[in-house]
Amino acid sequence: MPESATPSRPGCALVTGASRGIGAAIARALAREGWPVGVNYRADRAGAEAVVAEIEREGDRAVALGADVADPGAADQLFGALESGFECPVLVLINNAGISSDNLTPSLRDEDWTSVLDTNLTAAFRLTRRALKPMLRARSGRIVNISSVVALRANPGQANYAAAKAGLIALTKTAAVEVARRGITINAVAPGWIETEMTADVSKVLLAEVPARRAGTPEEVAACVRFLTSDEASYVTGAVLTVDGGLAA
């Protein structure tokens, strides 16, 4: 493996749901900043391994880590694998993994509500709780939660998804205040319409509502995450950064 031109880091980074789309772009961006990266996936092993291969071709370090973050044991599994594999603490956590199961509220089933909340919110809580242990010892750390514009602006048919993403913002703000004096920042990024497989069926009518009149790219979201994990953002915590072309303005 060629030597990386980026500086070495005292810890490593974990990005959940990183086999494609926004998560993959974030993993690549953090690797370029010198972070050894854990690329988590639930089912798309080939996609995660392709992201790892791309990172390694640039001379940086990454590993694919399979786990369903909704599993209560996933946090210890993922952190244990990274801590032993890279022999360093996880000092950057990106809670990106998410699912959707849309329907209008009168027709939304209990299982649709529960599965979305378990993956999009409860898993982020468990991972954050586990991440804070080494971060508190190191008196350093960055957590970025990937929320959504639907947490700020209603989108009919997504009551479960919106509730989870709004809860993620509340978790972000509360946890950020709790650990701010220990050199740890916790922020949220709220993307709007982003060009990914998850939004492939977004109609031109909906995009017409975006003031910028276009969808965003995963790389544009990743750039914001990269800033929030940087030293330059050490005084930014408890914030919600919208990346939505003005949709929530």
C-alpha positions as CSV (number, residue, x, y, z in Angstrom):
1,M,0.0,0.0,0.0
2,P,1.5,3.4,-0.9
3,E,2.2,5.8,1.9
4,S,-0.5,8.4,2.4
5,A,0.2,12.0,1.9
6,T,-2.3,13.0,4.5
7,P,-1.3,13.3,8.2
8,S,-1.7,10.4,10.5
9,R,-4.5,10.7,13.1
10,P,-4.5,9.7,16.8
11,G,-7.6,7.7,16.3
12,C,-9.9,6.3,13.6
13,A,-13.3,7.0,12.2
14,L,-16.5,4.9,11.8
15,V,-19.1,5.7,9.2
16,T,-22.3,3.7,9.3
17,G,-24.3,2.9,6.2
18,A,-21.2,3.7,4.1
19,S,-21.4,1.2,1.2
20,R,-22.9,3.8,-1.2
21,G,-24.3,7.3,-1.5
22,I,-23.7,9.8,1.2
23,G,-22.0,7.4,3.5
24,A,-19.5,6.3,0.9
25,A,-18.7,9.9,0.0
26,I,-18.2,10.7,3.7
27,A,-15.9,7.7,4.2
28,R,-13.8,8.8,1.2
29,A,-13.6,12.4,2.5
30,L,-12.5,11.4,5.9
31,A,-9.9,9.0,4.6
32,R,-8.4,11.8,2.5
33,E,-8.1,13.8,5.8
34,G,-5.9,11.0,7.2
35,W,-8.5,9.0,9.3
36,P,-8.4,5.2,9.1
37,V,-12.0,4.5,8.3
38,G,-14.4,1.8,9.2
39,V,-16.9,1.4,6.3
40,N,-20.0,-0.1,7.8
41,Y,-22.6,-2.0,5.7
42,R,-25.7,-4.1,6.5
43,A,-26.2,-6.1,3.3
44,D,-24.1,-4.5,0.5
45,R,-20.7,-6.1,1.2
46,A,-19.5,-5.7,-2.4
47,G,-20.3,-2.0,-2.3
48,A,-18.5,-1.5,1.0
49,E,-15.4,-3.4,-0.3
50,A,-15.4,-1.2,-3.4
51,V,-15.3,1.9,-1.2
52,V,-12.5,0.4,0.8
53,A,-10.6,-0.5,-2.4
54,E,-11.0,3.1,-3.7
55,I,-9.7,4.5,-0.4
56,E,-6.7,2.1,-0.4
57,R,-5.8,3.0,-4.0
58,E,-5.3,6.6,-2.8
59,G,-2.9,5.4,-0.2
60,D,-5.2,5.6,2.8
61,R,-6.6,3.0,5.2
62,A,-10.1,1.5,5.5
63,V,-11.9,-1.7,6.4
64,A,-15.4,-3.0,5.5
65,L,-17.4,-3.9,8.6
66,G,-20.7,-5.8,8.3
67,A,-23.3,-5.2,11.0
68,D,-27.0,-4.2,11.2
69,V,-26.8,-1.1,13.4
70,A,-30.4,-1.8,14.6
71,D,-29.0,-4.9,16.4
72,P,-28.4,-3.9,20.1
73,G,-25.0,-5.6,19.9
74,A,-23.8,-3.8,16.8
75,A,-22.1,-0.9,18.6
76,D,-19.7,-3.1,20.6
77,Q,-19.1,-5.3,17.6
78,L,-18.2,-2.4,15.3
79,F,-16.1,-0.4,17.9
80,G,-14.3,-3.6,19.0
81,A,-13.4,-4.5,15.4
82,L,-12.0,-1.0,14.7
83,E,-10.2,-0.6,17.9
84,S,-8.4,-3.9,17.6
85,G,-7.9,-3.7,13.8
86,F,-6.4,-0.2,13.7
87,E,-5.1,-0.3,17.3
88,C,-6.5,3.1,18.1
89,P,-9.7,4.6,19.6
90,V,-12.6,5.7,17.5
91,L,-12.5,9.5,17.7
92,V,-14.9,10.2,14.8
93,L,-18.4,8.7,14.5
94,I,-20.7,9.5,11.6
95,N,-24.2,8.1,12.2
96,N,-25.4,7.9,8.6
97,A,-27.2,4.5,8.4
98,G,-30.9,4.9,7.7
99,I,-33.9,3.3,6.1
100,S,-37.3,4.5,5.1
101,S,-40.7,2.8,5.0
102,D,-43.2,5.4,3.8
103,N,-46.9,5.6,4.1
104,L,-49.5,8.1,5.2
105,T,-50.0,8.1,8.9
106,P,-53.5,6.4,8.9
107,S,-51.9,3.5,7.0
108,L,-48.5,3.3,8.7
109,R,-48.0,0.0,10.4
110,D,-46.5,-0.5,13.8
111,E,-43.6,-2.5,12.2
112,D,-42.9,0.3,9.8
113,W,-42.7,2.8,12.6
114,T,-40.5,0.6,14.8
115,S,-38.1,-0.5,12.1
116,V,-37.4,3.1,11.0
117,L,-37.0,4.4,14.6
118,D,-34.7,1.5,15.5
119,T,-32.3,2.0,12.6
120,N,-32.4,5.8,12.2
121,L,-32.6,6.9,15.9
122,T,-32.1,4.2,18.5
123,A,-29.0,2.8,16.7
124,A,-27.5,6.3,16.6
125,F,-28.1,6.7,20.3
126,R,-26.4,3.4,21.1
127,L,-23.4,4.2,18.8
128,T,-23.1,7.6,20.3
129,R,-23.1,6.2,23.8
130,R,-20.4,3.7,22.9
131,A,-18.3,6.4,21.1
132,L,-18.3,8.7,24.0
133,K,-16.3,6.3,26.2
134,P,-13.0,6.6,24.4
135,M,-13.7,10.2,23.4
136,L,-14.1,11.2,27.0
137,R,-10.9,9.5,27.9
138,A,-9.1,11.2,25.1
139,R,-10.8,14.6,25.7
140,S,-11.3,14.7,22.0
141,G,-13.9,13.6,19.5
142,R,-16.3,14.4,16.7
143,I,-19.8,13.0,16.2
144,V,-21.9,14.0,13.2
145,N,-25.5,12.7,12.9
146,I,-27.0,12.7,9.4
147,S,-30.5,14.0,9.9
148,S,-32.8,15.2,7.1
149,V,-34.6,18.2,5.8
150,V,-37.9,16.3,6.6
151,A,-37.0,16.9,10.3
152,L,-37.5,20.6,9.6
153,R,-40.1,20.6,6.9
154,A,-43.1,18.3,6.6
155,N,-43.1,15.7,3.9
156,P,-46.4,13.8,3.8
157,G,-46.0,10.0,4.0
158,Q,-42.9,10.1,6.2
159,A,-44.2,10.5,9.7
160,N,-41.9,7.7,11.0
161,Y,-38.8,8.9,9.1
162,A,-39.4,12.6,10.1
163,A,-39.9,11.6,13.8
164,A,-36.6,9.7,13.7
165,K,-34.7,12.4,12.1
166,A,-36.2,15.1,14.3
167,G,-35.3,13.0,17.3
168,L,-31.8,12.7,16.0
169,I,-31.5,16.5,16.1
170,A,-32.8,16.6,19.7
171,L,-30.3,13.9,20.6
172,T,-27.5,15.9,18.9
173,K,-28.2,19.1,20.8
174,T,-28.6,17.4,24.2
175,A,-25.6,15.2,24.0
176,A,-23.5,18.1,22.6
177,V,-24.2,20.2,25.7
178,E,-23.4,17.3,28.0
179,V,-19.8,16.8,26.7
180,A,-18.9,20.2,25.3
181,R,-16.4,21.0,28.1
182,R,-14.5,17.7,27.3
183,G,-13.3,18.7,23.8
184,I,-16.0,16.7,22.1
185,T,-18.4,18.2,19.5
186,I,-21.6,16.7,18.3
187,N,-23.4,18.2,15.3
188,A,-26.1,17.2,12.8
189,V,-26.2,17.6,9.0
190,A,-29.7,17.8,7.4
191,P,-29.5,16.9,3.7
192,G,-32.4,17.7,1.3
193,W,-32.8,16.1,-2.0
194,I,-29.5,14.4,-2.7
195,E,-28.7,12.3,-5.8
196,T,-28.6,8.7,-4.4
197,E,-30.3,5.4,-5.0
198,M,-32.6,6.2,-2.1
199,T,-33.9,9.3,-3.9
200,A,-33.8,8.0,-7.4
201,D,-37.6,8.2,-7.8
202,V,-37.9,11.9,-6.7
203,S,-40.0,13.6,-9.3
204,K,-39.2,16.8,-11.1
205,V,-42.3,18.3,-9.5
206,L,-40.7,17.9,-6.0
207,L,-37.3,19.2,-7.2
208,A,-39.1,22.3,-8.5
209,E,-39.7,23.1,-4.9
210,V,-36.0,23.4,-4.2
211,P,-34.9,27.1,-4.6
212,A,-31.6,25.9,-6.1
213,R,-33.6,24.0,-8.7
214,R,-31.4,20.9,-8.5
215,A,-30.6,18.0,-6.3
216,G,-27.4,18.0,-4.3
217,T,-24.6,15.5,-4.5
218,P,-23.2,13.1,-1.8
219,E,-19.9,14.9,-2.1
220,E,-21.5,18.2,-1.1
221,V,-22.9,16.6,2.0
222,A,-19.5,15.0,2.7
223,A,-17.7,18.3,2.5
224,C,-19.9,19.7,5.3
225,V,-19.2,16.6,7.4
226,R,-15.5,16.9,6.7
227,F,-15.6,20.5,8.1
228,L,-17.5,19.5,11.2
229,T,-14.9,16.8,12.0
230,S,-12.0,19.2,11.5
231,D,-10.0,21.2,14.0
232,E,-11.4,24.3,12.5
233,A,-14.8,23.3,13.7
234,S,-13.8,22.8,17.3
235,Y,-16.1,25.6,18.5
236,V,-19.1,24.3,16.5
237,T,-21.3,22.0,18.6
238,G,-25.0,21.3,18.9
239,A,-25.5,22.8,15.4
240,V,-27.7,21.6,12.6
241,L,-26.2,22.3,9.1
242,T,-28.8,22.1,6.3
243,V,-27.5,21.0,2.9
244,D,-30.7,21.4,0.9
245,G,-30.5,24.1,-1.7
246,G,-32.6,26.4,0.4
247,L,-35.5,23.9,0.8
248,A,-35.9,24.5,4.6
249,A,-35.2,28.2,4.5
